[in-house]
C-alpha cells in the first residue's frame, strides 16, 4: 500500500562523485545495454551496481501504466515516487491507488510539499494564478529533489518522440546538476509501441483519457484537447509553458514531455 513520505525527513544524499566519473559511468552503462530492449534495460538498471540505488518516478498519468507494469514484472518492490501536488484530479488519485494495488507494487511513496514550504510560499493556495512556474517548483520540483536525495538515480518514462530535444536521448543519462543517473527504458518506443503494449497486456487506462485528456497534470492547469491538437495542448493552455520543470537539461527546463 502507498505510504505518505515527508519530504523534509532529512535523508542524506550520497557523496558526490566527480562529473568526469559520472559521465564515464553513464557512458559505460549505455555501451553495455545500447542494443537491448526496455525490459532488459530496466532490469539492468535495477541489478547493475554501476547504476546505483534507483527509484521510479511516476505521475500515474495517461501513459504511466506501461512503465509501472514493466516494473511490476521486473521487481515490484522497487520504490515508486508519486508526487501529489494536492491539486490533482480526483480521478488521478483513485487511479494511483487502484493501479498500485492491481500491479502489486509494494513500495509506493506519496511525495508532497512540506507544510512549512506551503505556508511560506503559497499560504492561500493561489500561487498557481500568479506564477505557474513557481507553483510547479514548490509542489513538484522541490519535493521530488528532496525525495530523491537518498538515491543514486531515478527511472523515468521519457521517450524520444516526445520532442526534438529528446531525439537522441540515451537509455542512461548523467544528471549533472544533481550527480544522479537518469534511466529512460522507454527511450526508443514510438506512440504505437505504447498503445500496443497497453492493449496486449490489457492495462487499465487513466479514466480521463477517454474524456479528452491525453496528457494529465494538475486539475487547474489541464484542459481537454480537441481532435487534431497536440496531445499536450491542454497543459497550461494559453501560457508560454509546456513543462513543469522536473526534467532539466543543463539547468534549463526542457520544453516537452512528462514523467512516467
C-alpha positions in Angstrom: 0.0 0.0 0.0 1.2 3.5 -0.6 2.6 5.4 2.2 2.9 9.1 2.8 6.6 10.2 2.9 7.5 13.5 4.4 9.8 15.3 2.0 11.7 17.1 4.9 12.7 13.9 6.6 16.4 14.7 6.4 17.6 11.9 4.1 21.3 12.1 3.5 22.5 12.4 -0.1 25.3 10.1 -1.2 28.7 11.6 -1.5 29.0 13.3 -4.9 31.4 11.8 -7.4 33.2 13.9 -9.9 31.5 14.9 -13.1 34.1 13.1 -15.1 33.4 9.8 -13.2 29.6 10.3 -13.5 29.9 10.8 -17.3 32.2 7.7 -17.6 29.8 5.6 -15.5 26.8 6.6 -17.7 28.8 6.0 -20.9 29.7 2.5 -19.7 26.1 1.7 -19.0 25.0 2.9 -22.4 27.7 0.8 -24.0 26.7 -2.3 -22.1 22.9 -2.0 -22.9 22.8 0.1 -26.1 21.3 -2.7 -28.2 18.8 -4.1 -25.6 15.1 -3.5 -25.2 13.2 -1.7 -22.5 12.7 -4.8 -20.2 16.4 -5.6 -20.3 17.4 -2.0 -19.7 15.0 -1.7 -16.7 16.3 -5.0 -15.2 19.9 -3.9 -15.8 19.3 -0.6 -14.1 18.0 -2.3 -11.0 20.6 -5.0 -10.9 23.8 -3.5 -12.3 25.9 -1.9 -9.4 27.1 0.7 -11.9 23.6 2.2 -11.9 23.3 2.5 -8.2 20.2 2.7 -6.0 17.2 3.8 -8.0 13.6 4.8 -7.6 11.0 5.1 -10.3 9.1 8.4 -10.5 5.6 8.2 -11.8 2.8 10.7 -12.4 0.2 7.9 -12.8 -0.8 9.8 -15.9 -2.0 8.9 -19.3 0.8 6.5 -20.3 2.3 5.7 -16.9 0.8 2.3 -16.7 3.3 1.0 -19.3 6.4 1.6 -17.2 4.7 0.7 -14.0 3.7 -2.7 -15.4 7.2 -3.3 -16.7 8.4 -2.6 -13.2 5.8 -4.8 -11.6 7.0 -7.8 -13.7 10.7 -7.0 -13.0 10.8 -6.0 -9.4 7.6 -4.8 -7.7 9.5 -3.9 -4.5 11.3 -1.0 -6.3 10.5 2.4 -4.7 7.9 4.3 -6.7 7.6 8.0 -6.0 4.3 9.7 -6.8 4.1 13.4 -6.4 0.8 14.5 -5.0 0.7 18.3 -5.7 -2.6 18.5 -3.8 -4.0 20.0 -7.0 -4.5 16.7 -8.9 -7.7 15.4 -10.4 -9.6 13.1 -8.1 -9.5 10.6 -10.9 -5.7 10.6 -10.8 -5.7 9.9 -7.0 -8.1 7.0 -7.4 -6.2 5.6 -10.4 -3.0 5.7 -8.4 -4.4 3.7 -5.6 -6.2 1.2 -7.8 -3.3 0.7 -10.2 -0.8 0.3 -7.4 -2.9 -2.5 -5.9 -3.6 -4.2 -9.2 0.1 -4.3 -10.1 1.2 -5.4 -6.6 3.6 -2.5 -6.2 4.8 -2.8 -2.6 6.7 0.5 -2.0 4.7 3.4 -3.4 5.7 6.6 -1.7 3.4 9.6 -1.8 5.5 12.8 -2.0 4.1 16.2 -1.1 5.5 19.6 -0.4 6.1 20.2 3.2 3.6 22.1 5.3 6.4 24.7 6.1 7.1 25.3 2.4 3.4 25.7 1.6 2.8 28.1 4.5 5.8 30.2 3.4 5.4 30.2 -0.4 1.7 29.6 -1.0 -0.3 30.2 2.2 -3.6 30.9 0.4 -3.2 28.3 -2.4 -3.3 31.0 -5.0 0.3 30.8 -6.4 -0.9 29.0 -9.5 -2.8 32.1 -10.6 0.1 34.4 -10.4 3.2 32.2 -11.2 2.7 28.7 -12.6 6.5 28.1 -12.7 6.8 28.9 -9.0 3.8 26.7 -8.2 5.4 23.8 -10.1 8.7 24.3 -8.3 7.0 24.4 -4.9 4.7 21.4 -5.4 6.7 19.2 -7.8 10.4 20.0 -8.3 11.4 20.7 -4.7 9.6 17.7 -3.2 11.0 15.4 -5.8 14.5 16.6 -5.3 14.2 16.0 -1.6 12.7 12.6 -2.1 15.5 11.6 -4.4 18.2 12.8 -2.1 18.8 9.3 -0.8 19.0 7.7 -4.3 21.8 7.5 -6.9 19.3 8.0 -9.7 15.8 7.6 -11.0 13.8 5.9 -13.7 11.5 7.9 -16.0 9.1 7.2 -18.8 10.5 9.8 -21.2 10.6 8.9 -24.9 12.5 10.2 -27.9 9.3 11.0 -29.8 8.1 13.5 -27.2 10.3 16.4 -28.5 13.2 17.3 -30.7 15.4 17.9 -27.6 14.9 14.1 -26.8 15.5 12.8 -30.3 18.9 11.4 -29.4 18.2 10.5 -25.8 20.1 7.5 -24.4 18.8 4.9 -22.0 21.1 6.3 -19.3 21.8 10.0 -18.8 24.0 11.9 -16.4 22.0 14.5 -14.4 24.9 16.8 -14.0 23.3 19.3 -11.7 22.4 16.7 -9.1 25.1 14.0 -9.7 22.3 11.4 -10.3 21.8 8.9 -13.1 18.5 9.2 -15.1 17.3 6.0 -16.7 14.9 6.0 -19.7 13.9 2.4 -20.5 11.2 3.5 -23.0 13.5 6.0 -24.8 13.2 4.2 -28.2 9.4 3.5 -28.0 7.1 5.1 -30.6 3.4 6.0 -29.8 2.3 2.8 -31.5 4.5 0.8 -29.2 2.9 2.4 -26.1 -0.6 1.7 -27.4 0.2 -1.9 -28.4 1.7 -2.7 -25.1 -1.3 -1.4 -23.2 -3.7 -3.3 -25.4 -1.7 -6.6 -25.4 -1.4 -6.6 -21.6 -5.0 -5.3 -21.1 -3.8 -2.5 -18.9 -6.3 0.0 -17.4 -6.2 3.5 -18.9 -6.4 6.6 -16.8 -10.2 7.4 -16.8 -9.7 11.0 -18.1 -8.1 9.8 -21.3 -11.4 8.8 -22.7 -12.8 12.2 -21.7 -10.4 14.1 -23.9 -7.3 14.4 -21.7 -4.3 12.7 -23.5 -1.9 14.4 -21.1 -2.8 14.9 -17.5 -1.4 17.1 -14.8 -2.9 19.2 -12.1 -6.6 20.0 -12.4 -6.3 23.8 -12.5 -3.7 23.7 -15.3 -5.1 20.9 -17.5 -7.9 21.2 -20.1 -9.4 18.9 -22.7 -7.7 18.6 -26.1 -9.6 18.9 -29.3 -9.2 16.4 -32.2 -6.1 17.2 -34.2 -4.4 19.2 -31.4 -1.1 18.4 -30.0 -1.6 15.9 -27.1 -0.1 18.4 -24.6 -2.1 21.4 -25.9 -4.2 21.1 -22.8 -1.4 21.7 -20.4 -1.1 25.3 -19.2 -3.3 26.3 -22.2 -2.7 29.9 -23.3 0.6 30.2 -21.5 4.2 30.0 -22.8 4.8 26.9 -20.7 4.8 23.2 -21.6 6.9 21.6 -18.8 6.6 21.5 -15.1 10.4 21.8 -14.6 11.1 18.3 -13.3 13.2 17.4 -16.3 16.1 19.8 -16.8 18.9 19.9 -19.3 22.0 21.9 -18.4 19.9 23.7 -15.8 17.2 24.7 -18.3 13.6 23.4 -18.5 13.1 21.1 -21.4 10.0 22.0 -23.5 8.2 18.7 -23.9 7.3 15.5 -22.1 6.5 14.4 -18.6 7.4 11.8 -16.0 6.3 8.2 -16.5 
